[in-house]
Amino acid sequence: MKQDHPTVVIEAAKDKDGKPEARPAKIGKAAGHLTKLHLKVPASDWEHLVLLAVVQRPDAVVVIQCDCAWERRALWETDFNQILSTFELR
């Protein structure tokens, strides 16, 4: 992201109580961690939601990244969560 937008500001997305949206979560059937990030480019209307799902394995770390325009996040988060619920390690 920094290559495409060198001035991008990346911070944890916050819930309605102002708390960062990062927590342990089930990613499909696997235990993992879910983090929501708010990306902004100063002096621009470019804003995105990046949802990161992370599952640690003994031999690797699996990261799933979902990205959408910030103003469309309510719609896309539902789809992202539905996709993540189907995640399966083999």
C-alpha positions, 0 to 999 in steps of 0.5 A: 500500500505504501508503494502505491500511496506513500502518504497513506495513514494506516490505523486500527478501525474503531468501533462505535465505542472508540475501541480498536477492532482487533480480536481473536476470532474463528476464521472458518474452523480455525482459531485466528485473529481478525483486525480491521484497518482504516487507511486514509491518504491525507488531502484526498478522498481516498479511504479504505477498509482493510480486513485482515484475518490471520491464522497461525500454523506450525509451519506458516502463517496464513493471511487473508486480506479483504479491501474495499472503499471505506464508504462501502464497508457496511455492504462489503463487511457482510460479504467478507465475513461470509467468505471468511466463515468458509475458510478451511485448512487442508 
